[in-house]
Amino acid sequence: MSAGGGTMFRGTVGKTVAESKPWWPEAVKPPEGAPNILVVLFDDVGFSDFGCYGSAIRTPTIDKLAAEGVRYSGFHTTAMCSTTRAALLTGRNHHSVGVGCLANFDSGYPGYRGKIAREAGTLAEMLRVHGYRNYMIGKWHVTPLTESGATGPFDGWPLGRGFDRFYGFLDAETDQYAPELVSDNTHIDPPGTYAGGYHLTEDLIDQAIRFIGDHQADRPDIPWLTWVALGACHAPHQAPADIIRSYDAEFVHGWDVERERRLARQKAMGLVTQQTRMPPRNDGVKAWEDHSTDERRVFTRLQAAFAGMLDHSDRHLARLISFLETADIRSNTMIIVMSDNGASQEGGPLGFVNAMGPFNFKPEPIAEKLARIDDIGGPDTHSNFPHGWAMASNTPLRRYKQNTHGGGIRDPFVISWPKRIAARGELRHQFVHACDLTPTLLDLIGIEVPSEIGGLPQMPLEGESFARSITDASVPSKSSPQYFEMFGHRGLWQGGWKAVAYHPPGTPFENDKWELFHLDKDFSETDDLAVKEPERLAQMIATWWGEAEKHNVLPLDDRFGPRFAENAARFHGARHHFVFHHGMGHVPTDVAPDVRSRSYTIEAYVEIDEAGASGVLISHGDATSGYSLYVSDGHLVHDLNIGGSHQIVRSDRKVLSGARRLGVHVERLVRKEPPAKGARTGFTGYTLLIDGEPAGSLQTQLGFHTLISWSGLDIGRDRGSPVSHYESPFEFEGRLLRVTVTMHNDQTLDGEAVGDAQMARQ
């Protein structure tokens, strides 16, 4: 007690709270009139998918923002999600900050660590020292997924990189009805279910409104950054059935007609020149009319699911914009809407109703797709559209996400700020890159880049502000060259020209054919001038190599599977035994036991009273793929769910009361040679164990050959979309002490198949 009778709380050792200073740097007051910033980042939405970019998909909210502001036709990304996010957040090139490829693996080279370097401060970190509060909602995916578990480390999570609140998911994708949610630094259960009308997009917008509403109630005097990164329109394409089916008639004409219609609208809007030509269909894409009637029905519905997901997102974005207007803060809120890369090619030539089966060598023939056509977009599907519709999304550009041709890297970009941007519905055709966004925002706000963040000197920004072009259509594009690289695909923009090389995986890089386009005159990259201007092309290729060396692009690496496999092996190391105790939280799939293509044993130690007990002992996955070991009607049950195909083994006797050890032993057939690509790997045996004794068995050719699930693992419950035939969470009613997983040292992965499956996740 102090002399005056009040309590004296102690802060730092030896100092009163009043004497202590906060550990974070003292904020500088933001410039007078500094705006709020709302960034809305879509996923895998192609250049032409917004209504204001030529699509017939209903996006009135985005179209209205475009009518109130400015649209860019020359906004470029990096061809993938992690990489674009790293460039957007830091104002530097993605290789320069250590995210040359994906957050899913660390190759060890400086440009490929899968995590943003501390020397590359994020926009949130830069704004924080100028008094901003920062809120992150939705997809993050710039943290190594092996660091996404309960112990972190958290320095690469949003709260470790300048954001004050986070609500969303860390992975590349998640189920929209049963998402892998994180609140701040904690994995949480979704607040609703599909049966109750839950959808992640609605939830994310609710949280954005809450964060902003809380901010306005508490500190309306300081500005905020709210970064909303939706799951839409990354697979799985999931949306309300009535919205999806409303698009069947809209796309029944097919992708060839759709491309022509979109290009005609783009020309009428002035987005592209009247001379812009439609490129030939991408390699491997057949004419719409060359597909069977059944195929066209399925493809139309798969496209309708994509369109429905975008439409659904626009409807909920309208709620957020309406809230800003109701709160009287819309005028001084800068809103940016964009996509992270072009439309995805991961749906393959025929698309998927549930991609999880084919990725584990369970075929999904057209007859099966057709039988499930009304399930598309629902909770037990992992839908993605075929190449032809992805090609249409990217109209009039060539190729797709992952590629450095226009279809992979040229995307929609809308900016609206009523208080400062007088332009209404105008177009801008300057070349703009993702790494230019942060310099532009800092320029518009009028603040300097901190030289240090957290005591660490910062690397210079590499992007250039395009702030002047927002108000002046005559301002030239950036002066510096801009390189591109993804999985060996390469490109360079310089002074209105573009050199680009498509790299066939597994072939020598020196065999790649470089093309040359005058983008200022050839929007769709259809007139290759490589033969006519060899000197210009040679100079641009040399410049690319110089930029590659400067920005940590080298060494080039086009390996898909080995990079994922090496990362998993490095993370798990020699660990082959896991112990999970009841009461623990959710385990993300990348830190859960890797039981793919190997033998393993699971055992649960339980105590059951005379009344018996039912419920889940361990589950990993969701309704589209995974496994579950549980007790039902007194019997021990194991369900191997491969693409919705349930391989179930049920114990030949009931589980008696008392202390019991309940498990399953999985024996993988060992081959001397790896299977041919796309082939099954032989039989796998599943034997149930009660107190170590066999209690039923099953043999099947199905198994986790390349993936288990992109949903994680739970003990004593199945938290989300149920793996088996029960209603979640189906918590175990007895006393569950612990669950052990022992993995045998016989794993043999098909690296290329693993790579194909993982790439569909990005």
C-alpha positions in Angstrom: 0.0 0.0 0.0 1.2 3.5 -0.7 1.4 6.2 1.9 -1.9 7.6 0.7 -3.6 4.2 1.1 -3.9 3.4 -2.7 -2.6 0.2 -4.3 0.7 0.5 -6.2 0.8 -2.1 -8.9 4.2 -3.0 -10.2 4.9 -3.2 -13.9 8.5 -3.8 -15.1 10.6 -5.1 -12.2 11.6 -2.2 -10.0 9.3 0.3 -11.8 5.7 1.3 -11.3 3.3 1.1 -14.2 3.4 4.9 -14.5 7.2 4.8 -14.8 7.2 2.1 -17.5 7.2 2.6 -21.2 5.4 0.3 -23.6 7.6 -2.3 -25.4 6.3 -1.3 -28.8 7.6 1.9 -30.5 5.7 5.0 -29.8 3.3 5.7 -32.7 3.7 8.8 -34.8 0.4 10.7 -35.3 -1.1 9.9 -38.7 -1.2 12.7 -41.2 -4.3 15.0 -41.0 -7.2 13.4 -42.8 -5.4 10.0 -43.3 -7.9 7.6 -44.9 -9.1 4.2 -43.7 -8.0 1.5 -46.0 -10.1 -1.5 -47.0 -8.4 -4.1 -49.2 -10.6 -6.8 -50.6 -8.5 -9.6 -52.1 -10.3 -12.3 -54.2 -8.6 -15.6 -54.9 -8.2 -17.2 -58.3 -10.6 -14.7 -60.0 -9.6 -14.2 -63.6 -9.2 -10.9 -65.5 -12.7 -11.0 -67.0 -14.8 -12.4 -64.1 -16.1 -9.2 -62.5 -19.0 -7.7 -64.3 -17.1 -4.4 -64.8 -14.4 -6.5 -66.6 -16.7 -8.2 -69.1 -18.4 -11.0 -67.3 -22.1 -11.8 -67.0 -21.6 -12.9 -63.4 -23.6 -10.6 -61.2 -21.1 -8.4 -59.2 -23.1 -5.1 -58.7 -21.2 -4.1 -55.6 -17.8 -4.3 -57.3 -19.2 -2.7 -60.4 -20.5 0.2 -58.3 -17.1 0.7 -56.7 -15.6 0.8 -60.2 -18.2 3.4 -61.3 -17.2 5.5 -58.3 -13.5 5.1 -58.9 -10.9 3.8 -61.3 -10.3 0.4 -63.0 -6.9 -0.7 -64.1 -6.4 -3.0 -67.2 -2.7 -3.4 -66.6 -2.5 -4.7 -63.0 -0.2 -7.7 -62.7 0.4 -10.3 -60.0 2.9 -13.1 -59.5 0.9 -16.1 -60.8 0.3 -17.6 -57.3 -1.3 -16.8 -54.1 1.4 -16.8 -51.4 3.8 -14.9 -53.7 1.3 -12.2 -54.7 0.3 -11.7 -51.0 4.0 -11.3 -50.1 4.5 -8.7 -52.8 1.3 -6.8 -51.9 2.0 -6.8 -48.2 5.7 -5.7 -48.4 6.1 -3.5 -51.5 9.0 -5.8 -52.6 9.3 -8.6 -55.1 8.3 -12.0 -53.7 11.7 -13.7 -54.1 13.4 -10.8 -52.5 11.4 -11.3 -49.3 11.8 -15.1 -49.2 8.5 -16.2 -50.7 9.6 -17.1 -54.2 7.1 -19.9 -54.5 4.7 -21.1 -51.8 4.4 -20.9 -48.0 4.0 -24.7 -48.1 7.7 -25.5 -48.2 11.1 -24.1 -47.5 13.8 -24.9 -50.1 16.6 -23.5 -48.0 17.6 -20.9 -50.6 17.1 -17.2 -49.6 14.4 -16.6 -52.2 12.4 -19.7 -51.2 11.9 -19.8 -47.4 8.1 -19.7 -47.5 8.0 -16.9 -45.0 8.3 -13.1 -45.3 11.7 -11.9 -44.1 11.8 -9.7 -41.0 13.8 -7.2 -43.0 10.8 -6.8 -45.2 8.2 -5.0 -43.1 4.6 -5.5 -44.0 2.2 -2.7 -44.8 0.5 -3.3 -41.4 3.9 -2.9 -39.7 4.6 0.3 -41.6 1.2 1.8 -40.8 1.3 0.8 -37.2 4.2 3.1 -36.4 2.1 5.9 -37.9 -0.8 5.3 -35.6 -3.0 3.0 -37.7 -4.8 0.0 -36.3 -4.7 -3.1 -38.5 -7.2 -5.9 -39.0 -6.7 -9.0 -41.0 -9.7 -11.2 -42.1 -9.6 -14.3 -44.3 -6.7 -16.1 -46.0 -3.2 -15.4 -44.9 -1.0 -18.1 -46.5 2.4 -16.5 -46.0 3.4 -18.6 -43.0 4.9 -22.0 -43.5 2.2 -24.5 -42.8 4.5 -26.5 -40.6 4.4 -23.5 -38.3 0.6 -23.4 -38.2 0.2 -25.6 -35.2 -0.6 -24.8 -31.6 3.0 -23.9 -30.8 3.6 -21.7 -33.8 6.1 -20.1 -33.9 3.7 -17.1 -34.3 6.1 -14.6 -35.6 4.9 -15.2 -39.2 1.2 -15.2 -38.3 -0.8 -12.0 -38.9 -0.4 -10.7 -35.3 3.3 -11.3 -35.6 3.5 -9.1 -38.7 1.7 -5.9 -37.7 -2.0 -6.8 -37.5 -3.8 -6.2 -34.3 -6.6 -8.7 -34.9 -7.0 -11.8 -37.1 -9.9 -13.9 -38.0 -9.4 -16.3 -40.9 -7.4 -19.3 -42.1 -3.6 -19.8 -42.6 -3.7 -22.3 -45.4 -4.2 -21.9 -49.2 -7.8 -23.0 -49.1 -10.5 -24.2 -46.7 -13.9 -25.7 -46.8 -16.4 -22.9 -46.9 -18.9 -24.7 -44.7 -16.5 -26.2 -42.1 -13.4 -24.0 -42.3 -10.0 -24.3 -40.5 -10.5 -21.1 -38.5 -8.0 -19.1 -36.4 -8.9 -16.3 -34.1 -5.8 -14.2 -33.4 -3.3 -17.0 -32.5 -5.8 -19.7 -31.7 -7.5 -22.4 -33.7 -11.2 -22.3 -33.1 -14.3 -24.2 -34.2 -16.5 -22.6 -36.9 -19.4 -20.7 -35.2 -22.0 -22.5 -37.3 -22.7 -25.5 -39.6 -24.0 -26.0 -43.1 -27.3 -27.3 -41.7 -27.7 -24.0 -39.8 -26.9 -21.9 -42.9 -23.2 -21.2 -42.2 -20.9 -20.1 -45.0 -17.4 -18.7 -44.4 -17.8 -15.7 -46.7 -20.7 -14.4 -44.6 -18.7 -15.1 -41.4 -15.7 -13.2 -42.7 -17.8 -10.2 -43.6 -19.5 -10.3 -40.2 -16.0 -10.2 -38.6 -14.8 -7.3 -40.8 -17.9 -5.3 -39.7 -17.3 -6.2 -36.1 -13.6 -5.2 -36.2 -14.4 -1.9 -37.8 -17.4 -1.3 -35.6 -15.4 -2.0 -32.5 -12.7 0.4 -33.8 -15.2 3.2 -34.5 -16.7 2.8 -31.0 -13.3 2.9 -29.3 -11.0 5.1 -31.4 -12.8 6.9 -34.2 -10.0 9.5 -34.2 -7.4 7.2 -35.7 -7.5 5.4 -39.1 -7.5 1.7 -39.8 -6.4 -0.9 -42.3 -8.8 -3.8 -42.8 -7.5 -6.5 -45.1 -10.3 -8.9 -46.3 -8.9 -11.9 -48.2 -11.8 -14.0 -49.2 -11.7 -17.8 -49.9 -13.7 -17.1 -53.1 -13.1 -18.1 -55.7 -10.5 -20.7 -54.9 -11.7 -24.3 -54.9 -13.7 -25.8 -53.4 -16.3 -23.8 -55.2 -19.1 -23.7 -52.7 -22.2 -21.4 -52.5 -25.9 -21.6 -51.9 -27.6 -24.0 -54.3 -30.2 -21.5 -55.5 -27.5 -19.0 -56.6 -25.5 -21.8 -58.3 -28.5 -23.1 -60.3 -29.5 -19.6 -61.4 -26.3 -19.6 -63.6 -27.0 -22.8 -65.5 -28.9 -21.0 -68.2 -26.3 -18.2 -68.3 -23.5 -20.6 -69.3 -25.2 -23.3 -71.3 -23.7 -21.9 -74.5 -20.2 -23.0 -73.4 -16.7 -21.5 -73.1 -16.1 -20.7 -76.7 -19.2 -18.4 -77.0 -18.5 -17.0 -73.5 -15.0 -15.9 -74.5 -16.3 -14.0 -77.5 -19.1 -12.3 -75.5 -16.6 -11.2 -72.8 -14.1 -9.8 -75.3 -16.9 -7.9 -77.1 -17.9 -6.3 -73.7 -14.3 -5.5 -72.9 -13.9 -3.7 -76.2 -17.2 -1.8 -75.7 -16.0 -0.8 -72.2 -12.6 0.3 -73.5 -10.7 -2.2 -71.3 -8.9 -3.5 -74.4 -8.3 -2.0 -77.8 -10.6 -2.7 -80.7 -7.7 -4.5 -82.4 -7.3 -7.0 -79.5 -7.5 -10.6 -81.0 -8.8 -13.7 -79.3 -5.9 -16.1 -78.9 -6.5 -19.8 -79.8 -7.8 -22.1 -77.1 -5.2 -23.1 -74.6 -3.3 -26.3 -75.2 -5.5 -29.3 -74.5 -8.8 -27.5 -74.4 -11.3 -28.9 -76.8 -14.1 -27.0 -78.5 -17.2 -26.9 -76.4 -19.2 -28.7 -79.1 -16.7 -31.5 -79.2 -17.8 -32.6 -75.7 -20.7 -35.0 -75.1 -24.1 -33.8 -73.9 -23.4 -35.2 -70.4 -20.0 -33.5 -70.2 -21.5 -30.2 -71.2 -24.1 -30.5 -68.5 -21.5 -31.2 -65.8 -19.2 -28.5 -67.1 -22.0 -25.9 -67.1 -22.9 -26.7 -63.5 -19.2 -26.6 -62.4 -18.9 -23.1 -64.0 -22.2 -22.1 -62.3 -20.7 -23.1 -58.9 -17.7 -20.8 -59.6 -20.0 -18.0 -60.7 -22.3 -18.5 -57.7 -19.4 -18.3 -55.3 -18.4 -14.9 -56.8 -22.0 -13.7 -56.9 -22.5 -14.8 -53.2 -19.3 -12.9 -52.2 -20.4 -9.7 -53.9 -23.7 -9.9 -52.0 -21.9 -10.0 -48.7 -19.4 -7.4 -49.7 -22.4 -5.1 -50.2 -23.2 -5.5 -46.5 -19.7 -4.3 -45.6 -19.9 -1.3 -47.9 -23.4 -0.5 -46.5 -22.0 -0.6 -43.0 -19.3 2.0 -44.0 -22.0 4.2 -45.3 -24.2 3.8 -42.2 -21.2 4.6 -40.0 -20.5 7.7 -42.1 -16.9 6.7 -42.9 -17.3 5.7 -46.5 -16.1 9.0 -48.0 -12.7 8.8 -46.4 -12.2 5.0 -46.8 -10.0 4.0 -49.7 -11.4 0.7 -51.0 -9.3 -1.6 -53.3 -10.8 -4.8 -54.9 -8.5 -7.2 -56.8 -7.5 -10.8 -57.4 -4.3 -12.6 -56.4 -3.7 -14.3 -59.8 -5.5 -15.6 -62.8 -8.1 -18.4 -62.9 -6.9 -21.8 -61.8 -5.9 -24.7 -64.0 -6.0 -27.1 -61.1 -9.5 -28.4 -62.2 -7.9 -30.3 -65.0 -9.5 -30.9 -68.4 -12.7 -32.3 -67.0 -13.2 -30.5 -63.7 -14.0 -32.2 -60.4 -17.1 -32.7 -58.2 -14.8 -34.0 -55.5 -11.1 -33.6 -56.3 -10.0 -35.6 -53.3 -10.7 -38.9 -54.9 -8.7 -38.5 -58.1 -5.8 -37.1 -56.1 -5.6 -40.5 -54.4 -6.1 -42.4 -57.7 -9.8 -42.9 -57.3 -11.2 -42.0 -60.7 -14.2 -39.7 -61.1 -15.7 -40.6 -64.5 -18.3 -38.4 -66.1 -21.1 -40.7 -65.2 -20.2 -40.3 -61.5 -19.9 -36.5 -61.9 -23.3 -36.5 -63.6 -24.9 -38.6 -60.9 -23.7 -36.0 -58.3 -24.5 -32.9 -60.4 -26.9 -31.5 -57.8 -24.3 -31.9 -55.0 -21.9 -29.6 -56.7 -21.1 -26.6 -54.4 -22.4 -28.5 -51.4 -20.7 -29.6 -48.1 -19.5 -33.0 -49.3 -18.0 -31.7 -52.5 -14.6 -30.3 -53.5 -15.6 -28.8 -56.8 -13.4 -27.1 -59.4 -14.2 -26.2 -63.0 -12.4 -27.5 -66.1 -9.7 -25.8 -68.1 -12.1 -24.4 -70.7 -13.9 -22.3 -68.1 -10.7 -21.2 -66.5 -9.6 -20.1 -70.0 -12.9 -18.1 -70.3 -12.3 -16.5 -66.9 -9.0 -15.1 -68.2 -10.4 -13.7 -71.4 -8.7 -12.5 -73.6 -5.4 -13.8 -72.1 -3.4 -16.9 -72.6 -2.8 -19.7 -70.1 -3.7 -19.7 -66.3 -2.6 -19.3 -62.8 1.0 -20.7 -62.3 2.0 -19.4 -65.7 3.7 -16.1 -66.6 1.6 -15.4 -69.7 -1.2 -13.0 -69.2 -3.8 -15.5 -68.0 -1.6 -16.2 -64.9 -0.5 -12.7 -64.0 -3.0 -10.0 -65.3 -5.9 -9.3 -63.0 -8.7 -6.9 -62.2 -8.0 -4.0 -59.9 -10.5 -1.4 -58.7 -9.8 1.5 -56.4 -12.4 3.9 -55.0 -11.8 6.8 -52.5 -14.7 9.3 -52.8 -12.9 12.0 -50.8 -9.8 12.1 -52.9 -10.4 10.3 -56.2 -12.6 12.6 -58.4 -12.5 10.2 -61.4 -15.7 8.3 -61.7 -15.7 5.1 -63.7 -12.5 5.9 -65.6 -10.0 3.4 -66.9 -6.2 3.3 -66.5 -4.0 1.3 -68.8 -0.6 1.8 -67.1 1.4 -1.3 -66.2 1.1 -1.9 -62.4 2.5 -4.7 -60.3 1.5 -6.2 -57.0 4.8 -4.9 -55.4 3.7 -1.4 -56.3 0.7 -1.4 -54.1 2.3 -0.7 -50.7 4.4 2.2 -52.1 1.3 3.6 -53.6 -0.7 3.5 -50.4 2.1 5.1 -48.4 2.3 7.8 -51.1 -1.4 8.5 -51.0 -1.4 8.7 -47.2 1.7 10.8 -47.2 3.9 8.8 -44.8 7.5 7.6 -45.1 8.7 4.0 -45.0 10.2 3.3 -41.6 14.0 2.7 -41.8 13.7 0.2 -38.9 10.9 -2.0 -37.6 11.4 -3.6 -34.2 15.0 -2.4 -34.2 15.7 -4.3 -37.5 16.9 -2.2 -40.5 14.6 -2.6 -43.4 15.4 -3.4 -47.0 14.3 -0.7 -49.5 11.0 -0.9 -51.3 11.3 -2.3 -54.8 7.9 -1.3 -56.1 7.0 2.1 -57.5 4.1 4.2 -56.5 1.4 4.6 -59.2 -0.5 7.2 -57.1 -0.2 9.8 -59.8 -1.8 7.6 -62.4 -4.9 7.2 -60.4 -5.8 10.9 -61.1 -3.9 11.3 -64.3 -4.4 8.9 -67.2 -1.5 10.3 -69.1 1.2 9.4 -66.5 3.6 6.8 -67.9 3.9 3.3 -66.5 6.7 2.5 -64.1 10.3 3.1 -65.3 11.9 0.0 -64.0 11.7 -3.5 -65.5 9.5 -6.1 -63.8 10.5 -9.7 -63.8 8.2 -12.8 -63.4 9.0 -16.4 -62.4 6.9 -19.3 -61.2 8.0 -23.0 -61.3 10.4 -22.1 -64.1 7.9 -20.1 -66.2 9.6 -16.7 -66.8 8.7 -13.3 -68.0 9.9 -9.7 -68.1 7.9 -6.5 -68.7 10.0 -3.4 -69.8 8.8 -0.2 -71.4 5.5 -1.7 -72.8 7.2 -4.9 -74.1 7.1 -8.4 -72.7 9.3 -11.4 -73.1 7.9 -14.6 -71.7 8.8 -18.3 -71.7 6.5 -21.2 -70.8 8.5 -24.0 -69.1 7.4 -27.6 -69.6 8.1 -29.2 -66.2 11.0 -31.6 -66.1 12.7 -30.3 -69.3 16.0 -28.3 -69.5 15.5 -24.6 -68.9 17.8 -23.9 -71.9 15.2 -25.5 -74.2 12.5 -23.1 -73.2 11.1 -21.0 -76.1 11.0 -17.3 -75.4 8.3 -15.2 -77.0 8.2 -11.4 -77.5 5.1 -9.2 -77.4 4.5 -5.5 -77.7 1.9 -5.3 -74.9 1.0 -1.7 -75.6 -0.3 -2.8 -79.0 -1.0 -6.5 -78.3 -3.0 -6.9 -75.2 -3.7 -10.6 -75.6 -0.1 -11.7 -76.5 -1.0 -13.1 -79.9 1.6 -11.6 -82.2 5.0 -13.1 -81.3 7.8 -10.8 -82.5 10.7 -12.9 -81.4 11.9 -13.6 -85.0 11.4 -10.0 -86.1 13.2 -8.4 -83.2 15.9 -10.9 -82.0 18.1 -8.2 -80.6 15.3 -6.7 -78.4 14.5 -10.2 -77.2 18.1 -11.0 -76.4 18.4 -7.8 -74.4 15.3 -8.5 -72.4 16.4 -12.1 -71.7 19.7 -10.7 -70.4 17.8 -8.2 -68.3 15.7 -11.0 -66.9 18.8 -12.9 -65.7 20.1 -9.7 -64.1 16.9 -9.2 -62.3 16.7 -12.8 -61.3 20.2 -12.6 -59.7 19.3 -9.3 -58.0 16.1 -10.6 -56.4 17.1 -14.1 -55.2 15.2 -15.9 -58.0 18.1 -18.3 -58.6 18.5 -21.3 -58.6 15.5 -22.1 -60.9 13.6 -25.1 -59.6 10.6 -26.7 -61.5 10.2 -29.7 -59.2 6.7 -30.0 -57.7 6.6 -33.2 -55.8 10.1 -33.3 -54.4 9.8 -29.9 -52.9 6.7 -30.9 -51.0 8.1 -34.3 -50.0 11.5 -32.8 -48.9 9.7 -30.2 -46.7 7.6 -32.9 -45.1 10.6 -35.1 -44.4 12.6 -32.2 -43.0 9.7 -31.2 -40.7 8.9 -34.7 -39.3 12.5 -35.8 -39.4 13.0 -39.1 -37.5 9.7 -38.6 -35.6 7.5 -41.6 -36.0 5.4 -41.5 -32.8 2.7 -39.0 -31.8 0.8 -38.9 -28.5 -2.4 -36.9 -28.4 -4.2 -36.2 -25.1 -7.9 -35.7 -24.7 -8.7 -32.0 -24.3 -6.2 -30.8 -26.8 -7.2 -28.5 -29.7 -7.3 -28.9 -33.5 -4.2 -30.0 -35.3 -3.6 -28.6 -38.8 -3.0 -31.2 -41.4 0.6 -30.2 -42.1 1.6 -30.8 -38.5 -0.5 -34.0 -38.1 1.0 -37.5 -38.5 1.9 -38.1 -42.2 0.3 -41.5 -42.8 0.3 -41.3 -46.6 1.5 -44.3 -48.4 2.9 -46.2 -45.4 2.0 -48.6 -42.6 0.9 -47.3 -39.3 -0.8 -48.1 -36.0 -3.3 -46.0 -34.1 -4.3 -46.8 -30.5 -6.7 -45.0 -28.2 -6.6 -45.6 -24.5 -10.1 -45.3 -23.0 -12.2 -46.1 -20.0 -15.8 -47.2 -20.6 -18.4 -47.7 -17.9 -21.2 -50.3 -17.9 -23.6 -48.2 -19.9 -21.1 -48.2 -22.9 -19.8 -45.2 -24.9 -20.0 -44.0 -28.4 -18.1 -41.3 -30.3 -15.0 -40.4 -32.2 -11.6 -41.4 -30.9 -9.5 -39.7 -33.7 -10.5 -38.1 -37.0 -8.5 -36.5 -39.7 -10.2 -34.8 -42.6 -13.8 -34.0 -43.6 -16.6 -35.4 -45.7 -14.5 -35.3 -48.9 -11.5 -37.2 -47.6 -10.0 -38.5 -44.4 -10.2 -41.2 -41.8 -12.0 -41.7 -38.5 -11.7 -44.3 -35.7 -14.8 -44.3 -33.6 -17.2 -46.4 -31.5 -20.8 -46.8 -32.6 -23.5 -49.1 -31.1 -20.8 -50.7 -29.0 -18.6 -51.6 -32.0 -15.2 -50.2 -33.0 -15.4 -48.7 -36.5 -12.7 -47.4 -38.9 -13.7 -45.4 -42.0 -11.3 -44.8 -44.8 -13.0 -42.0 -46.8 -11.4 -41.5 -50.2 -13.2 -38.9 -52.2 -16.5 -39.7 -50.5 -16.1 -43.5 -51.0 -16.3 -45.0 -47.5 -14.3 -48.2 -46.9 -15.6 -49.2 -43.5 -14.5 -52.0 -41.2 -16.6 -52.8 -38.1 -15.4 -54.9 -35.2 -16.5 -58.5 -35.1 -17.4 -58.1 -31.4 -18.5 -55.4 -29.1 -16.2 -53.3 -27.0 -16.6 -54.3 -23.3 -16.6 -51.9 -20.4 -13.5 -51.1 -18.5 -10.0 -49.9 -19.4 -9.6 -50.6 -23.1 -7.0 -50.1 -25.9 -8.8 -49.5 -29.2 -7.0 -49.2 -32.4 -6.4 -50.0 -36.0 -3.3 -51.3 -37.8 -2.8 -50.3 -41.4 -0.4 -52.5 -43.5 0.7 -51.1 -46.8 1.7 -53.4 -49.6 5.3 -52.9 -50.3 6.5 -52.6 -53.9 10.0 -52.9 -55.2 9.2 -50.3 -57.8 7.0 -47.1 -57.5 3.7 -47.4 -59.3 3.2 -45.9 -62.8 1.9 -42.4 -62.7 -1.9 -42.5 -62.0 -1.8 -46.1 -61.0 -3.0 -47.5 -57.7 -0.3 -48.8 -55.3 -1.8 -52.2 -54.5 -3.8 -53.4 -51.6 -3.8 -52.0 -48.1 -5.0 -54.0 -45.1 -6.9 -52.4 -42.2 -7.1 -54.5 -39.0 -9.1 -53.3 -36.0 -7.5 -53.9 -32.6 -9.2 -54.3 -29.3 -6.7 -54.6 -26.5 -4.1 -55.5 -29.1 -6.0 -58.4 -30.5 -7.5 -58.4 -34.1 -11.2 -57.6 -34.2 -12.0 -57.4 -37.9 -10.2 -56.5 -41.1 -10.6 -55.1 -44.6 -8.4 -55.0 -47.7 -8.8 -52.3 -50.3 -6.9 -50.7 -53.2 -7.9 -47.3 -51.9 -5.6 -45.4 -49.6 -3.9 -42.1 -48.8 -1.4 -42.3 -51.6 -0.8 -38.6 -52.1 -2.9 -36.8 -49.5 -5.0 -37.3 -46.4 -7.1 -34.2 -46.3 -6.6 -30.4 -46.3 -8.8 -30.4 -43.1 -6.9 -31.2 -39.9 -7.1 -33.7 -37.1 -9.1 -33.9 -33.9 -9.0 -36.1 -30.8 -12.2 -37.3 -29.1 -14.4 -35.5 -31.7 -14.9 -34.7 -35.4 -15.2 -30.9 -35.3 -16.3 -30.0 -38.8 -17.7 -31.7 -41.9 -17.9 -35.3 -40.7 -15.5 -37.9 -42.1 -18.0 -40.8 -41.6 -21.7 -41.5 -41.3 -22.4 -39.7 -38.1 -23.4 -36.2 -37.1 -20.5 -33.9 -36.0 -19.0 -33.5 -33.5 -19.9 -37.0 -32.2 -17.8 -36.5 -29.1 -16.6 -39.6 -27.3 -18.8 -40.3 -24.3 -16.4 -42.4 -22.3 -13.1 -41.3 -20.8 -10.5 -40.9 -23.5 -7.0 -40.7 -22.0 -4.8 -40.5 -25.0 -4.3 -41.6 -28.6 -1.0 -42.7 -30.1 0.0 -42.8 -33.7 3.0 -44.9 -34.7 4.2 -44.6 -38.3 6.3 -47.4 -39.8 9.4 -46.6 -41.8 8.1 -47.9 -45.2 6.7 -44.7 -46.8 7.2 -44.4 -50.5 5.5 -41.4 -52.1 4.9 -40.7 -55.7 6.5 -37.3 -55.8 4.8 -36.0 -59.0 1.4 -37.2 -57.8 1.9 -35.5 -54.5 3.0 -32.3 -56.3 -0.1 -32.4 -58.5 -2.4 -32.8 -55.5 -0.6 -30.0 -53.5 -0.7 -27.6 -56.4 -4.5 -28.0 -56.5 -4.5 -26.7 -53.0 -2.7 -23.5 -53.7 
